[in-house]
Structures are given as structure tokens and as C-alpha cells.
């Protein structure tokens, strides 16, 4: 999360969703937090 704050463009490639082996709500929350920070998440 530090890189976008410093002005870099960050993209995360996720095969399914983030933390897909855990509770789906965790992955959704983390994805939402990343997107709120300006990180692009491609699923």
C-alpha cells in the first residue's frame, strides 16, 4: 500500500479472488481496501 501513496501505479493480478481459500468476505474486504487506496485489482 505504500507504493501507490508514493505515486506508483500498482496492479494486483488475482487468479480467483484474494484469499479465496479463506472466508470470501475477507477477500472482498481486502480487495475493497486495496481499491480505496488506488490499487487496481484484476480478478
PyMOL Python script that loads the backbone (N, CA, C, O; Angstrom):
from pymol import cmd

cmd.read_pdbstr("""\
ATOM      1  N   UNK A   1       0.813  -1.184   0.000  1.00  0.00           N
ATOM      2  CA  UNK A   1       0.000   0.000   0.000  1.00  0.00           C
ATOM      3  C   UNK A   1       0.858   1.249   0.000  1.00  0.00           C
ATOM      4  O   UNK A   1       0.358   2.332  -0.307  1.00  0.00           O
ATOM      5  N   UNK A   2       2.117   1.134   0.330  1.00  0.00           N
ATOM      6  CA  UNK A   2       2.982   2.310   0.367  1.00  0.00           C
ATOM      7  C   UNK A   2       3.275   2.834  -1.036  1.00  0.00           C
ATOM      8  O   UNK A   2       3.362   4.045  -1.237  1.00  0.00           O
ATOM      9  N   UNK A   3       3.427   1.948  -1.992  1.00  0.00           N
ATOM     10  CA  UNK A   3       3.803   2.374  -3.341  1.00  0.00           C
ATOM     11  C   UNK A   3       2.792   3.317  -3.983  1.00  0.00           C
ATOM     12  O   UNK A   3       3.204   4.330  -4.546  1.00  0.00           O
ATOM     13  N   UNK A   4       1.479   3.036  -3.928  1.00  0.00           N
ATOM     14  CA  UNK A   4       0.542   3.994  -4.517  1.00  0.00           C
ATOM     15  C   UNK A   4       0.560   5.340  -3.788  1.00  0.00           C
ATOM     16  O   UNK A   4       0.339   6.386  -4.399  1.00  0.00           O
ATOM     17  N   UNK A   5       0.819   5.308  -2.500  1.00  0.00           N
ATOM     18  CA  UNK A   5       0.887   6.559  -1.739  1.00  0.00           C
ATOM     19  C   UNK A   5       2.082   7.394  -2.163  1.00  0.00           C
ATOM     20  O   UNK A   5       2.077   8.616  -2.015  1.00  0.00           O
ATOM     21  N   UNK A   6       3.109   6.733  -2.692  1.00  0.00           N
ATOM     22  CA  UNK A   6       4.296   7.437  -3.165  1.00  0.00           C
ATOM     23  C   UNK A   6       4.197   7.802  -4.643  1.00  0.00           C
ATOM     24  O   UNK A   6       5.133   8.369  -5.207  1.00  0.00           O
ATOM     25  N   UNK A   7       3.061   7.479  -5.275  1.00  0.00           N
ATOM     26  CA  UNK A   7       2.830   7.891  -6.650  1.00  0.00           C
ATOM     27  C   UNK A   7       2.981   6.805  -7.701  1.00  0.00           C
ATOM     28  O   UNK A   7       2.815   7.080  -8.889  1.00  0.00           O
ATOM     29  N   UNK A   8       3.290   5.585  -7.299  1.00  0.00           N
ATOM     30  CA  UNK A   8       3.425   4.492  -8.266  1.00  0.00           C
ATOM     31  C   UNK A   8       2.062   3.898  -8.590  1.00  0.00           C
ATOM     32  O   UNK A   8       1.151   3.905  -7.762  1.00  0.00           O
ATOM     33  N   UNK A   9       1.940   3.388  -9.804  1.00  0.00           N
ATOM     34  CA  UNK A   9       0.727   2.675 -10.190  1.00  0.00           C
ATOM     35  C   UNK A   9       0.933   1.209  -9.837  1.00  0.00           C
ATOM     36  O   UNK A   9       1.941   0.612 -10.217  1.00  0.00           O
ATOM     37  N   UNK A  10      -0.019   0.626  -9.112  1.00  0.00           N
ATOM     38  CA  UNK A  10       0.101  -0.755  -8.656  1.00  0.00           C
ATOM     39  C   UNK A  10      -1.097  -1.548  -9.159  1.00  0.00           C
ATOM     40  O   UNK A  10      -2.241  -1.109  -9.040  1.00  0.00           O
ATOM     41  N   UNK A  11      -0.821  -2.721  -9.722  1.00  0.00           N
ATOM     42  CA  UNK A  11      -1.869  -3.629 -10.171  1.00  0.00           C
ATOM     43  C   UNK A  11      -1.603  -4.999  -9.567  1.00  0.00           C
ATOM     44  O   UNK A  11      -0.479  -5.497  -9.622  1.00  0.00           O
ATOM     45  N   UNK A  12      -2.631  -5.605  -8.993  1.00  0.00           N
ATOM     46  CA  UNK A  12      -2.537  -6.955  -8.440  1.00  0.00           C
ATOM     47  C   UNK A  12      -3.350  -7.875  -9.339  1.00  0.00           C
ATOM     48  O   UNK A  12      -4.518  -7.609  -9.621  1.00  0.00           O
ATOM     49  N   UNK A  13      -2.729  -8.949  -9.782  1.00  0.00           N
ATOM     50  CA  UNK A  13      -3.425  -9.957 -10.577  1.00  0.00           C
ATOM     51  C   UNK A  13      -3.810 -11.106  -9.655  1.00  0.00           C
ATOM     52  O   UNK A  13      -2.949 -11.709  -9.014  1.00  0.00           O
ATOM     53  N   UNK A  14      -5.085 -11.406  -9.588  1.00  0.00           N
ATOM     54  CA  UNK A  14      -5.571 -12.483  -8.731  1.00  0.00           C
ATOM     55  C   UNK A  14      -6.205 -13.553  -9.610  1.00  0.00           C
ATOM     56  O   UNK A  14      -7.041 -13.253 -10.463  1.00  0.00           O
ATOM     57  N   UNK A  15      -5.808 -14.782  -9.400  1.00  0.00           N
ATOM     58  CA  UNK A  15      -6.346 -15.886 -10.198  1.00  0.00           C
ATOM     59  C   UNK A  15      -7.850 -16.026  -9.964  1.00  0.00           C
ATOM     60  O   UNK A  15      -8.615 -16.123 -10.924  1.00  0.00           O
ATOM     61  N   UNK A  16      -8.266 -16.037  -8.750  1.00  0.00           N
ATOM     62  CA  UNK A  16      -9.691 -16.049  -8.389  1.00  0.00           C
ATOM     63  C   UNK A  16      -9.965 -14.735  -7.675  1.00  0.00           C
ATOM     64  O   UNK A  16      -9.954 -13.669  -8.290  1.00  0.00           O
ATOM     65  N   UNK A  17     -10.204 -14.816  -6.411  1.00  0.00           N
ATOM     66  CA  UNK A  17     -10.290 -13.624  -5.576  1.00  0.00           C
ATOM     67  C   UNK A  17      -9.179 -13.716  -4.548  1.00  0.00           C
ATOM     68  O   UNK A  17      -8.641 -14.796  -4.302  1.00  0.00           O
ATOM     69  N   UNK A  18      -8.843 -12.609  -3.959  1.00  0.00           N
ATOM     70  CA  UNK A  18      -7.812 -12.622  -2.928  1.00  0.00           C
ATOM     71  C   UNK A  18      -8.298 -13.450  -1.742  1.00  0.00           C
ATOM     72  O   UNK A  18      -9.467 -13.368  -1.366  1.00  0.00           O
ATOM     73  N   UNK A  19      -7.429 -14.226  -1.167  1.00  0.00           N
ATOM     74  CA  UNK A  19      -7.731 -15.083  -0.014  1.00  0.00           C
ATOM     75  C   UNK A  19      -8.885 -16.041  -0.310  1.00  0.00           C
ATOM     76  O   UNK A  19      -9.751 -16.259   0.538  1.00  0.00           O
ATOM     77  N   UNK A  20      -8.893 -16.614  -1.518  1.00  0.00           N
ATOM     78  CA  UNK A  20     -10.013 -17.472  -1.932  1.00  0.00           C
ATOM     79  C   UNK A  20     -10.147 -18.729  -1.081  1.00  0.00           C
ATOM     80  O   UNK A  20     -11.225 -19.323  -1.041  1.00  0.00           O
ATOM     81  N   UNK A  21      -9.097 -19.145  -0.409  1.00  0.00           N
ATOM     82  CA  UNK A  21      -9.184 -20.351   0.431  1.00  0.00           C
ATOM     83  C   UNK A  21      -9.806 -20.061   1.788  1.00  0.00           C
ATOM     84  O   UNK A  21     -10.215 -20.979   2.498  1.00  0.00           O
ATOM     85  N   UNK A  22      -9.876 -18.799   2.144  1.00  0.00           N
ATOM     86  CA  UNK A  22     -10.471 -18.396   3.412  1.00  0.00           C
ATOM     87  C   UNK A  22     -11.895 -17.913   3.167  1.00  0.00           C
ATOM     88  O   UNK A  22     -12.458 -18.132   2.095  1.00  0.00           O
ATOM     89  N   UNK A  23     -12.453 -17.274   4.139  1.00  0.00           N
ATOM     90  CA  UNK A  23     -13.797 -16.710   4.035  1.00  0.00           C
ATOM     91  C   UNK A  23     -13.840 -15.687   2.895  1.00  0.00           C
ATOM     92  O   UNK A  23     -13.016 -14.774   2.871  1.00  0.00           O
ATOM     93  N   UNK A  24     -14.774 -15.816   1.956  1.00  0.00           N
ATOM     94  CA  UNK A  24     -14.855 -14.868   0.837  1.00  0.00           C
ATOM     95  C   UNK A  24     -14.998 -13.413   1.286  1.00  0.00           C
ATOM     96  O   UNK A  24     -14.569 -12.501   0.579  1.00  0.00           O
ATOM     97  N   UNK A  25     -15.589 -13.197   2.441  1.00  0.00           N
ATOM     98  CA  UNK A  25     -15.750 -11.829   2.942  1.00  0.00           C
ATOM     99  C   UNK A  25     -14.398 -11.176   3.211  1.00  0.00           C
ATOM    100  O   UNK A  25     -14.255  -9.961   3.069  1.00  0.00           O
ATOM    101  N   UNK A  26     -13.406 -11.979   3.598  1.00  0.00           N
ATOM    102  CA  UNK A  26     -12.064 -11.444   3.838  1.00  0.00           C
ATOM    103  C   UNK A  26     -11.480 -10.930   2.527  1.00  0.00           C
ATOM    104  O   UNK A  26     -10.954  -9.819   2.469  1.00  0.00           O
ATOM    105  N   UNK A  27     -11.574 -11.735   1.484  1.00  0.00           N
ATOM    106  CA  UNK A  27     -11.061 -11.330   0.183  1.00  0.00           C
ATOM    107  C   UNK A  27     -11.750 -10.090  -0.351  1.00  0.00           C
ATOM    108  O   UNK A  27     -11.108  -9.213  -0.930  1.00  0.00           O
ATOM    109  N   UNK A  28     -13.062 -10.019  -0.155  1.00  0.00           N
ATOM    110  CA  UNK A  28     -13.810  -8.848  -0.614  1.00  0.00           C
ATOM    111  C   UNK A  28     -13.387  -7.596   0.148  1.00  0.00           C
ATOM    112  O   UNK A  28     -13.255  -6.523  -0.441  1.00  0.00           O
ATOM    113  N   UNK A  29     -13.177  -7.729   1.450  1.00  0.00           N
ATOM    114  CA  UNK A  29     -12.773  -6.578   2.263  1.00  0.00           C
ATOM    115  C   UNK A  29     -11.376  -6.097   1.887  1.00  0.00           C
ATOM    116  O   UNK A  29     -11.136  -4.894   1.787  1.00  0.00           O
ATOM    117  N   UNK A  30     -10.454  -7.037   1.677  1.00  0.00           N
ATOM    118  CA  UNK A  30      -9.088  -6.669   1.306  1.00  0.00           C
ATOM    119  C   UNK A  30      -9.082  -6.035  -0.084  1.00  0.00           C
ATOM    120  O   UNK A  30      -8.395  -5.039  -0.309  1.00  0.00           O
ATOM    121  N   UNK A  31      -9.838  -6.606  -1.007  1.00  0.00           N
ATOM    122  CA  UNK A  31      -9.930  -6.042  -2.353  1.00  0.00           C
ATOM    123  C   UNK A  31     -10.492  -4.625  -2.304  1.00  0.00           C
ATOM    124  O   UNK A  31      -9.981  -3.732  -2.980  1.00  0.00           O
ATOM    125  N   UNK A  32     -11.524  -4.416  -1.520  1.00  0.00           N
ATOM    126  CA  UNK A  32     -12.114  -3.077  -1.392  1.00  0.00           C
ATOM    127  C   UNK A  32     -11.114  -2.091  -0.793  1.00  0.00           C
ATOM    128  O   UNK A  32     -11.039  -0.939  -1.222  1.00  0.00           O
ATOM    129  N   UNK A  33     -10.347  -2.543   0.199  1.00  0.00           N
ATOM    130  CA  UNK A  33      -9.343  -1.671   0.818  1.00  0.00           C
ATOM    131  C   UNK A  33      -8.254  -1.306  -0.178  1.00  0.00           C
ATOM    132  O   UNK A  33      -7.828  -0.153  -0.238  1.00  0.00           O
ATOM    133  N   UNK A  34      -7.799  -2.285  -0.966  1.00  0.00           N
ATOM    134  CA  UNK A  34      -6.783  -2.006  -1.979  1.00  0.00           C
ATOM    135  C   UNK A  34      -7.308  -1.004  -3.001  1.00  0.00           C
ATOM    136  O   UNK A  34      -6.612  -0.053  -3.355  1.00  0.00           O
ATOM    137  N   UNK A  35      -8.513  -1.213  -3.466  1.00  0.00           N
ATOM    138  CA  UNK A  35      -9.089  -0.307  -4.468  1.00  0.00           C
ATOM    139  C   UNK A  35      -9.276   1.096  -3.898  1.00  0.00           C
ATOM    140  O   UNK A  35      -9.091   2.081  -4.613  1.00  0.00           O
ATOM    141  N   UNK A  36      -9.639   1.198  -2.625  1.00  0.00           N
ATOM    142  CA  UNK A  36      -9.783   2.507  -1.987  1.00  0.00           C
ATOM    143  C   UNK A  36      -8.449   3.239  -1.914  1.00  0.00           C
ATOM    144  O   UNK A  36      -8.408   4.469  -1.906  1.00  0.00           O
ATOM    145  N   UNK A  37      -7.355   2.475  -1.860  1.00  0.00           N
ATOM    146  CA  UNK A  37      -6.012   3.053  -1.820  1.00  0.00           C
ATOM    147  C   UNK A  37      -5.471   3.352  -3.218  1.00  0.00           C
ATOM    148  O   UNK A  37      -4.354   3.848  -3.360  1.00  0.00           O
ATOM    149  N   UNK A  38      -6.267   3.050  -4.251  1.00  0.00           N
ATOM    150  CA  UNK A  38      -5.829   3.319  -5.617  1.00  0.00           C
ATOM    151  C   UNK A  38      -5.105   2.166  -6.281  1.00  0.00           C
ATOM    152  O   UNK A  38      -4.485   2.342  -7.330  1.00  0.00           O
ATOM    153  N   UNK A  39      -5.178   0.981  -5.678  1.00  0.00           N
ATOM    154  CA  UNK A  39      -4.546  -0.211  -6.246  1.00  0.00           C
ATOM    155  C   UNK A  39      -5.570  -0.905  -7.135  1.00  0.00           C
ATOM    156  O   UNK A  39      -6.696  -1.169  -6.713  1.00  0.00           O
ATOM    157  N   UNK A  40      -5.170  -1.198  -8.367  1.00  0.00           N
ATOM    158  CA  UNK A  40      -6.056  -1.903  -9.295  1.00  0.00           C
ATOM    159  C   UNK A  40      -5.952  -3.399  -9.019  1.00  0.00           C
ATOM    160  O   UNK A  40      -4.851  -3.947  -8.978  1.00  0.00           O
ATOM    161  N   UNK A  41      -7.084  -4.055  -8.832  1.00  0.00           N
ATOM    162  CA  UNK A  41      -7.119  -5.495  -8.596  1.00  0.00           C
ATOM    163  C   UNK A  41      -7.845  -6.137  -9.770  1.00  0.00           C
ATOM    164  O   UNK A  41      -9.025  -5.869  -9.999  1.00  0.00           O
ATOM    165  N   UNK A  42      -7.143  -6.983 -10.511  1.00  0.00           N
ATOM    166  CA  UNK A  42      -7.727  -7.698 -11.648  1.00  0.00           C
ATOM    167  C   UNK A  42      -7.981  -9.132 -11.230  1.00  0.00           C
ATOM    168  O   UNK A  42      -7.070  -9.837 -10.796  1.00  0.00           O
ATOM    169  N   UNK A  43      -9.231  -9.557 -11.363  1.00  0.00           N
ATOM    170  CA  UNK A  43      -9.588 -10.918 -10.957  1.00  0.00           C
ATOM    171  C   UNK A  43      -9.897 -11.757 -12.173  1.00  0.00           C
ATOM    172  O   UNK A  43     -10.220 -12.938 -12.043  1.00  0.00           O
TER     173      UNK A  43
END
""", "prot")
cmd.dss("prot")
cmd.show_as("cartoon", "prot")
cmd.util.cbc("prot")
cmd.orient("prot")
